[in-house]
Every structure is written in structure tokens, then in C-alpha cells.
Amino acid sequence: MFWILLLLLILVVFGFGFTLQILWWVAAVLLVLWIVGFVQRGRGGGHRRYRRGRR
């Protein structure tokens, strides 16, 4: 019984480690996309602000 619980604990920890590794990669990709979008908005004259109401 002890060995089964130990094996399950190891599998759960390994699963969390694998999931966290994937989440780190996803976060890194999103950060790069955000930076690229920020730079593109700065270059492309993204100062257009639309207001509702009077023009």
C-alpha cells in the first residue's frame, strides 16, 4: 500500500512539473507577442482613440 501511494505521489509531482514547464513556455510566448504588439503599435501611429458622443 505504501509503495502505491508513493508511486501516485511521484506521478502527481511529475505531472505538475510537466504542466508548469508548459505553462512557462506559454507565458514566454505570450510575453514575446505582447512586446511585439507594443512595438508595432508604437511604430504604426496607434494613437487613434475613438470616443463616443461628440466628435
N, CA, C and O atoms as a Maestro MAE file, in Angstrom:
{
 s_m_m2io_version
 :::
 2.0.0
}

f_m_ct {
 s_m_title
 :::
 protein
 m_atom[220] {
  # First column is atom index #
  i_m_mmod_type
  r_m_x_coord
  r_m_y_coord
  r_m_z_coord
  i_m_residue_number
  s_m_chain_name
  s_m_pdb_residue_name
  s_m_pdb_atom_name
  i_m_atomic_number
  :::
  1 25 0.831 -1.206 0.000 1 A "MET " " N  " 7
  2 3 0.000 0.000 0.000 1 A "MET " " CA " 6
  3 2 0.867 1.258 0.000 1 A "MET " " C  " 6
  4 15 0.563 2.227 -0.696 1 A "MET " " O  " 8
  5 25 1.945 1.238 0.781 2 A "PHE " " N  " 7
  6 3 2.836 2.397 0.866 2 A "PHE " " CA " 6
  7 2 3.464 2.692 -0.489 2 A "PHE " " C  " 6
  8 15 3.569 3.851 -0.888 2 A "PHE " " O  " 8
  9 25 3.885 1.639 -1.201 3 A "TRP " " N  " 7
  10 3 4.542 1.828 -2.484 3 A "TRP " " CA " 6
  11 2 3.590 2.395 -3.530 3 A "TRP " " C  " 6
  12 15 4.007 3.175 -4.386 3 A "TRP " " O  " 8
  13 25 2.342 2.020 -3.472 4 A "ILE " " N  " 7
  14 3 1.350 2.549 -4.416 4 A "ILE " " CA " 6
  15 2 1.130 4.043 -4.165 4 A "ILE " " C  " 6
  16 15 1.058 4.835 -5.104 4 A "ILE " " O  " 8
  17 25 1.025 4.415 -2.893 5 A "LEU " " N  " 7
  18 3 0.859 5.837 -2.565 5 A "LEU " " CA " 6
  19 2 2.088 6.636 -2.973 5 A "LEU " " C  " 6
  20 15 1.971 7.752 -3.481 5 A "LEU " " O  " 8
  21 25 3.266 6.064 -2.751 6 A "LEU " " N  " 7
  22 3 4.494 6.742 -3.144 6 A "LEU " " CA " 6
  23 2 4.556 6.907 -4.663 6 A "LEU " " C  " 6
  24 15 4.941 7.967 -5.156 6 A "LEU " " O  " 8
  25 25 4.185 5.875 -5.396 7 A "LEU " " N  " 7
  26 3 4.172 5.949 -6.854 7 A "LEU " " CA " 6
  27 2 3.172 6.998 -7.336 7 A "LEU " " C  " 6
  28 15 3.478 7.768 -8.246 7 A "LEU " " O  " 8
  29 25 1.984 7.038 -6.739 8 A "LEU " " N  " 7
  30 3 0.990 8.048 -7.109 8 A "LEU " " CA " 6
  31 2 1.493 9.458 -6.806 8 A "LEU " " C  " 6
  32 15 1.278 10.380 -7.593 8 A "LEU " " O  " 8
  33 25 2.158 9.620 -5.673 9 A "LEU " " N  " 7
  34 3 2.710 10.933 -5.323 9 A "LEU " " CA " 6
  35 2 3.774 11.360 -6.331 9 A "LEU " " C  " 6
  36 15 3.814 12.520 -6.743 9 A "LEU " " O  " 8
  37 25 4.624 10.432 -6.723 10 A "ILE " " N  " 7
  38 3 5.660 10.739 -7.718 10 A "ILE " " CA " 6
  39 2 5.021 11.115 -9.050 10 A "ILE " " C  " 6
  40 15 5.458 12.068 -9.696 10 A "ILE " " O  " 8
  41 25 4.002 10.387 -9.466 11 A "LEU " " N  " 7
  42 3 3.328 10.698 -10.728 11 A "LEU " " CA " 6
  43 2 2.652 12.070 -10.694 11 A "LEU " " C  " 6
  44 15 2.692 12.812 -11.676 11 A "LEU " " O  " 8
  45 25 2.036 12.401 -9.565 12 A "VAL " " N  " 7
  46 3 1.382 13.705 -9.435 12 A "VAL " " CA " 6
  47 2 2.409 14.827 -9.485 12 A "VAL " " C  " 6
  48 15 2.198 15.830 -10.167 12 A "VAL " " O  " 8
  49 25 3.520 14.668 -8.768 13 A "VAL " " N  " 7
  50 3 4.561 15.701 -8.771 13 A "VAL " " CA " 6
  51 2 5.165 15.843 -10.163 13 A "VAL " " C  " 6
  52 15 5.414 16.957 -10.623 13 A "VAL " " O  " 8
  53 25 5.401 14.720 -10.832 14 A "PHE " " N  " 7
  54 3 5.923 14.776 -12.203 14 A "PHE " " CA " 6
  55 2 4.933 15.476 -13.131 14 A "PHE " " C  " 6
  56 15 5.331 16.270 -13.982 14 A "PHE " " O  " 8
  57 25 3.655 15.183 -12.966 15 A "GLY " " N  " 7
  58 3 2.629 15.828 -13.791 15 A "GLY " " CA " 6
  59 2 2.578 17.329 -13.571 15 A "GLY " " C  " 6
  60 15 2.453 18.098 -14.524 15 A "GLY " " O  " 8
  61 25 2.674 17.746 -12.314 16 A "PHE " " N  " 7
  62 3 2.692 19.189 -12.030 16 A "PHE " " CA " 6
  63 2 3.926 19.845 -12.616 16 A "PHE " " C  " 6
  64 15 3.854 20.948 -13.158 16 A "PHE " " O  " 8
  65 25 5.061 19.167 -12.508 17 A "GLY " " N  " 7
  66 3 6.294 19.726 -13.074 17 A "GLY " " CA " 6
  67 2 6.196 19.877 -14.581 17 A "GLY " " C  " 6
  68 15 6.616 20.894 -15.133 17 A "GLY " " O  " 8
  69 25 5.644 18.873 -15.251 18 A "PHE " " N  " 7
  70 3 5.486 18.937 -16.704 18 A "PHE " " CA " 6
  71 2 4.515 20.045 -17.084 18 A "PHE " " C  " 6
  72 15 4.761 20.798 -18.026 18 A "PHE " " O  " 8
  73 25 3.411 20.143 -16.347 19 A "THR " " N  " 7
  74 3 2.412 21.177 -16.622 19 A "THR " " CA " 6
  75 2 2.995 22.564 -16.392 19 A "THR " " C  " 6
  76 15 2.778 23.470 -17.197 19 A "THR " " O  " 8
  77 25 3.730 22.734 -15.303 20 A "LEU " " N  " 7
  78 3 4.327 24.043 -15.037 20 A "LEU " " CA " 6
  79 2 5.361 24.404 -16.091 20 A "LEU " " C  " 6
  80 15 5.492 25.574 -16.450 20 A "LEU " " O  " 8
  81 25 6.097 23.419 -16.591 21 A "GLN " " N  " 7
  82 3 7.063 23.690 -17.657 21 A "GLN " " CA " 6
  83 2 6.338 24.197 -18.901 21 A "GLN " " C  " 6
  84 15 6.780 25.158 -19.530 21 A "GLN " " O  " 8
  85 25 5.233 23.557 -19.253 22 A "ILE " " N  " 7
  86 3 4.455 24.002 -20.421 22 A "ILE " " CA " 6
  87 2 3.910 25.405 -20.185 22 A "ILE " " C  " 6
  88 15 3.925 26.238 -21.092 22 A "ILE " " O  " 8
  89 25 3.423 25.672 -18.962 23 A "LEU " " N  " 7
  90 3 2.887 26.998 -18.665 23 A "LEU " " CA " 6
  91 2 3.966 28.074 -18.747 23 A "LEU " " C  " 6
  92 15 3.686 29.201 -19.154 23 A "LEU " " O  " 8
  93 25 5.187 27.737 -18.367 24 A "TRP " " N  " 7
  94 3 6.284 28.705 -18.501 24 A "TRP " " CA " 6
  95 2 6.535 29.026 -19.972 24 A "TRP " " C  " 6
  96 15 6.758 30.184 -20.327 24 A "TRP " " O  " 8
  97 25 6.499 28.007 -20.824 25 A "TRP " " N  " 7
  98 3 6.705 28.253 -22.249 25 A "TRP " " CA " 6
  99 2 5.569 29.090 -22.834 25 A "TRP " " C  " 6
  100 15 5.813 29.992 -23.635 25 A "TRP " " O  " 8
  101 25 4.335 28.797 -22.439 26 A "VAL " " N  " 7
  102 3 3.190 29.580 -22.917 26 A "VAL " " CA " 6
  103 2 3.315 31.026 -22.463 26 A "VAL " " C  " 6
  104 15 3.057 31.946 -23.238 26 A "VAL " " O  " 8
  105 25 3.712 31.232 -21.205 27 A "ALA " " N  " 7
  106 3 3.881 32.596 -20.691 27 A "ALA " " CA " 6
  107 2 4.981 33.322 -21.452 27 A "ALA " " C  " 6
  108 15 4.846 34.512 -21.739 27 A "ALA " " O  " 8
  109 25 6.067 32.630 -21.785 28 A "ALA " " N  " 7
  110 3 7.160 33.263 -22.529 28 A "ALA " " CA " 6
  111 2 6.701 33.667 -23.930 28 A "ALA " " C  " 6
  112 15 7.038 34.754 -24.399 28 A "ALA " " O  " 8
  113 25 5.944 32.815 -24.594 29 A "VAL " " N  " 7
  114 3 5.440 33.132 -25.936 29 A "VAL " " CA " 6
  115 2 4.483 34.321 -25.881 29 A "VAL " " C  " 6
  116 15 4.552 35.213 -26.726 29 A "VAL " " O  " 8
  117 25 3.594 34.336 -24.892 30 A "LEU " " N  " 7
  118 3 2.661 35.456 -24.769 30 A "LEU " " CA " 6
  119 2 3.393 36.759 -24.464 30 A "LEU " " C  " 6
  120 15 3.000 37.818 -24.952 30 A "LEU " " O  " 8
  121 25 4.446 36.691 -23.668 31 A "LEU " " N  " 7
  122 3 5.229 37.888 -23.374 31 A "LEU " " CA " 6
  123 2 5.889 38.429 -24.641 31 A "LEU " " C  " 6
  124 15 5.896 39.639 -24.866 31 A "LEU " " O  " 8
  125 25 6.437 37.549 -25.462 32 A "VAL " " N  " 7
  126 3 7.056 37.983 -26.713 32 A "VAL " " CA " 6
  127 2 6.011 38.604 -27.639 32 A "VAL " " C  " 6
  128 15 6.264 39.639 -28.255 32 A "VAL " " O  " 8
  129 25 4.840 37.978 -27.738 33 A "LEU " " N  " 7
  130 3 3.782 38.541 -28.582 33 A "LEU " " CA " 6
  131 2 3.324 39.899 -28.081 33 A "LEU " " C  " 6
  132 15 3.043 40.793 -28.878 33 A "LEU " " O  " 8
  133 25 3.248 40.060 -26.757 34 A "TRP " " N  " 7
  134 3 2.841 41.339 -26.184 34 A "TRP " " CA " 6
  135 2 3.870 42.422 -26.502 34 A "TRP " " C  " 6
  136 15 3.509 43.548 -26.844 34 A "TRP " " O  " 8
  137 25 5.156 42.073 -26.388 35 A "ILE " " N  " 7
  138 3 6.212 43.047 -26.674 35 A "ILE " " CA " 6
  139 2 6.191 43.427 -28.150 35 A "ILE " " C  " 6
  140 15 6.336 44.602 -28.487 35 A "ILE " " O  " 8
  141 25 6.012 42.448 -29.032 36 A "VAL " " N  " 7
  142 3 5.948 42.737 -30.472 36 A "VAL " " CA " 6
  143 2 4.749 43.628 -30.774 36 A "VAL " " C  " 6
  144 15 4.864 44.571 -31.557 36 A "VAL " " O  " 8
  145 25 3.611 43.347 -30.171 37 A "GLY " " N  " 7
  146 3 2.438 44.193 -30.375 37 A "GLY " " CA " 6
  147 2 2.642 45.601 -29.853 37 A "GLY " " C  " 6
  148 15 2.180 46.567 -30.460 37 A "GLY " " O  " 8
  149 25 3.329 45.721 -28.734 38 A "PHE " " N  " 7
  150 3 3.608 47.030 -28.161 38 A "PHE " " CA " 6
  151 2 4.514 47.838 -29.088 38 A "PHE " " C  " 6
  152 15 4.289 49.030 -29.302 38 A "PHE " " O  " 8
  153 25 5.536 47.186 -29.636 39 A "VAL " " N  " 7
  154 3 6.463 47.871 -30.552 39 A "VAL " " CA " 6
  155 2 5.742 48.245 -31.840 39 A "VAL " " C  " 6
  156 15 5.924 49.355 -32.341 39 A "VAL " " O  " 8
  157 25 4.932 47.350 -32.384 40 A "GLN " " N  " 7
  158 3 4.205 47.639 -33.619 40 A "GLN " " CA " 6
  159 2 3.225 48.786 -33.426 40 A "GLN " " C  " 6
  160 15 3.065 49.619 -34.318 40 A "GLN " " O  " 8
  161 25 2.567 48.837 -32.269 41 A "ARG " " N  " 7
  162 3 1.615 49.909 -32.007 41 A "ARG " " CA " 6
  163 2 2.346 51.241 -31.911 41 A "ARG " " C  " 6
  164 15 1.824 52.269 -32.342 41 A "ARG " " O  " 8
  165 25 3.542 51.228 -31.353 42 A "GLY " " N  " 7
  166 3 4.324 52.456 -31.251 42 A "GLY " " CA " 6
  167 2 4.785 52.962 -32.605 42 A "GLY " " C  " 6
  168 15 4.836 54.170 -32.835 42 A "GLY " " O  " 8
  169 25 5.121 52.046 -33.500 43 A "ARG " " N  " 7
  170 3 5.602 52.451 -34.823 43 A "ARG " " CA " 6
  171 2 4.467 52.851 -35.755 43 A "ARG " " C  " 6
  172 15 4.608 53.789 -36.539 43 A "ARG " " O  " 8
  173 25 3.358 52.153 -35.675 44 A "GLY " " N  " 7
  174 3 2.288 52.334 -36.646 44 A "GLY " " CA " 6
  175 2 1.372 53.508 -36.363 44 A "GLY " " C  " 6
  176 15 0.320 53.621 -36.992 44 A "GLY " " O  " 8
  177 25 1.727 54.370 -35.458 45 A "GLY " " N  " 7
  178 3 0.870 55.510 -35.170 45 A "GLY " " CA " 6
  179 2 -0.439 55.085 -34.559 45 A "GLY " " C  " 6
  180 15 -1.506 55.507 -35.005 45 A "GLY " " O  " 8
  181 25 -0.365 54.264 -33.556 46 A "GLY " " N  " 7
  182 3 -1.570 53.755 -32.925 46 A "GLY " " CA " 6
  183 2 -2.164 54.708 -31.915 46 A "GLY " " C  " 6
  184 15 -2.681 54.292 -30.878 46 A "GLY " " O  " 8
  185 25 -2.087 55.999 -32.228 47 A "HIS " " N  " 7
  186 3 -2.622 56.999 -31.304 47 A "HIS " " CA " 6
  187 2 -4.075 57.312 -31.603 47 A "HIS " " C  " 6
  188 15 -4.609 58.325 -31.152 47 A "HIS " " O  " 8
  189 25 -4.702 56.447 -32.357 48 A "ARG " " N  " 7
  190 3 -6.116 56.653 -32.679 48 A "ARG " " CA " 6
  191 2 -6.958 56.255 -31.486 48 A "ARG " " C  " 6
  192 15 -6.941 55.103 -31.055 48 A "ARG " " O  " 8
  193 25 -7.678 57.193 -30.970 49 A "ARG " " N  " 7
  194 3 -8.585 56.891 -29.859 49 A "ARG " " CA " 6
  195 2 -9.985 57.282 -30.288 49 A "ARG " " C  " 6
  196 15 -10.249 58.419 -30.677 49 A "ARG " " O  " 8
  197 25 -10.852 56.326 -30.206 50 A "TYR " " N  " 7
  198 3 -12.225 56.567 -30.619 50 A "TYR " " CA " 6
  199 2 -13.041 56.929 -29.380 50 A "TYR " " C  " 6
  200 15 -13.000 56.249 -28.356 50 A "TYR " " O  " 8
  201 25 -13.776 58.014 -29.514 51 A "ARG " " N  " 7
  202 3 -14.636 58.448 -28.414 51 A "ARG " " CA " 6
  203 2 -16.079 58.354 -28.850 51 A "ARG " " C  " 6
  204 15 -16.410 58.592 -30.012 51 A "ARG " " O  " 8
  205 25 -16.920 58.011 -27.924 52 A "ARG " " N  " 7
  206 3 -18.355 58.024 -28.221 52 A "ARG " " CA " 6
  207 2 -18.892 59.406 -27.931 52 A "ARG " " C  " 6
  208 15 -18.400 60.120 -27.057 52 A "ARG " " O  " 8
  209 25 -19.902 59.761 -28.675 53 A "GLY " " N  " 7
  210 3 -20.514 61.068 -28.417 53 A "GLY " " CA " 6
  211 2 -20.047 62.098 -29.420 53 A "GLY " " C  " 6
  212 15 -20.009 61.835 -30.622 53 A "GLY " " O  " 8
  213 25 -19.689 63.283 -28.921 54 A "ARG " " N  " 7
  214 3 -19.276 64.386 -29.802 54 A "ARG " " CA " 6
  215 2 -17.953 64.101 -30.470 54 A "ARG " " C  " 6
  216 15 -17.083 63.428 -29.917 54 A "ARG " " O  " 8
  217 25 -17.818 64.641 -31.699 55 A "ARG " " N  " 7
  218 3 -16.547 64.490 -32.413 55 A "ARG " " CA " 6
  219 2 -15.911 65.820 -32.605 55 A "ARG " " C  " 6
  220 15 -14.830 65.909 -33.187 55 A "ARG " " O  " 8
  :::
 }
 m_bond[219] {
  # First column is bond index #
  i_m_from
  i_m_to
  i_m_order
  :::
  1 1 2 1
  2 2 3 1
  3 3 4 2
  4 3 5 1
  5 5 6 1
  6 6 7 1
  7 7 8 2
  8 7 9 1
  9 9 10 1
  10 10 11 1
  11 11 12 2
  12 11 13 1
  13 13 14 1
  14 14 15 1
  15 15 16 2
  16 15 17 1
  17 17 18 1
  18 18 19 1
  19 19 20 2
  20 19 21 1
  21 21 22 1
  22 22 23 1
  23 23 24 2
  24 23 25 1
  25 25 26 1
  26 26 27 1
  27 27 28 2
  28 27 29 1
  29 29 30 1
  30 30 31 1
  31 31 32 2
  32 31 33 1
  33 33 34 1
  34 34 35 1
  35 35 36 2
  36 35 37 1
  37 37 38 1
  38 38 39 1
  39 39 40 2
  40 39 41 1
  41 41 42 1
  42 42 43 1
  43 43 44 2
  44 43 45 1
  45 45 46 1
  46 46 47 1
  47 47 48 2
  48 47 49 1
  49 49 50 1
  50 50 51 1
  51 51 52 2
  52 51 53 1
  53 53 54 1
  54 54 55 1
  55 55 56 2
  56 55 57 1
  57 57 58 1
  58 58 59 1
  59 59 60 2
  60 59 61 1
  61 61 62 1
  62 62 63 1
  63 63 64 2
  64 63 65 1
  65 65 66 1
  66 66 67 1
  67 67 68 2
  68 67 69 1
  69 69 70 1
  70 70 71 1
  71 71 72 2
  72 71 73 1
  73 73 74 1
  74 74 75 1
  75 75 76 2
  76 75 77 1
  77 77 78 1
  78 78 79 1
  79 79 80 2
  80 79 81 1
  81 81 82 1
  82 82 83 1
  83 83 84 2
  84 83 85 1
  85 85 86 1
  86 86 87 1
  87 87 88 2
  88 87 89 1
  89 89 90 1
  90 90 91 1
  91 91 92 2
  92 91 93 1
  93 93 94 1
  94 94 95 1
  95 95 96 2
  96 95 97 1
  97 97 98 1
  98 98 99 1
  99 99 100 2
  100 99 101 1
  101 101 102 1
  102 102 103 1
  103 103 104 2
  104 103 105 1
  105 105 106 1
  106 106 107 1
  107 107 108 2
  108 107 109 1
  109 109 110 1
  110 110 111 1
  111 111 112 2
  112 111 113 1
  113 113 114 1
  114 114 115 1
  115 115 116 2
  116 115 117 1
  117 117 118 1
  118 118 119 1
  119 119 120 2
  120 119 121 1
  121 121 122 1
  122 122 123 1
  123 123 124 2
  124 123 125 1
  125 125 126 1
  126 126 127 1
  127 127 128 2
  128 127 129 1
  129 129 130 1
  130 130 131 1
  131 131 132 2
  132 131 133 1
  133 133 134 1
  134 134 135 1
  135 135 136 2
  136 135 137 1
  137 137 138 1
  138 138 139 1
  139 139 140 2
  140 139 141 1
  141 141 142 1
  142 142 143 1
  143 143 144 2
  144 143 145 1
  145 145 146 1
  146 146 147 1
  147 147 148 2
  148 147 149 1
  149 149 150 1
  150 150 151 1
  151 151 152 2
  152 151 153 1
  153 153 154 1
  154 154 155 1
  155 155 156 2
  156 155 157 1
  157 157 158 1
  158 158 159 1
  159 159 160 2
  160 159 161 1
  161 161 162 1
  162 162 163 1
  163 163 164 2
  164 163 165 1
  165 165 166 1
  166 166 167 1
  167 167 168 2
  168 167 169 1
  169 169 170 1
  170 170 171 1
  171 171 172 2
  172 171 173 1
  173 173 174 1
  174 174 175 1
  175 175 176 2
  176 175 177 1
  177 177 178 1
  178 178 179 1
  179 179 180 2
  180 179 181 1
  181 181 182 1
  182 182 183 1
  183 183 184 2
  184 183 185 1
  185 185 186 1
  186 186 187 1
  187 187 188 2
  188 187 189 1
  189 189 190 1
  190 190 191 1
  191 191 192 2
  192 191 193 1
  193 193 194 1
  194 194 195 1
  195 195 196 2
  196 195 197 1
  197 197 198 1
  198 198 199 1
  199 199 200 2
  200 199 201 1
  201 201 202 1
  202 202 203 1
  203 203 204 2
  204 203 205 1
  205 205 206 1
  206 206 207 1
  207 207 208 2
  208 207 209 1
  209 209 210 1
  210 210 211 1
  211 211 212 2
  212 211 213 1
  213 213 214 1
  214 214 215 1
  215 215 216 2
  216 215 217 1
  217 217 218 1
  218 218 219 1
  219 219 220 2
  :::
 }
}
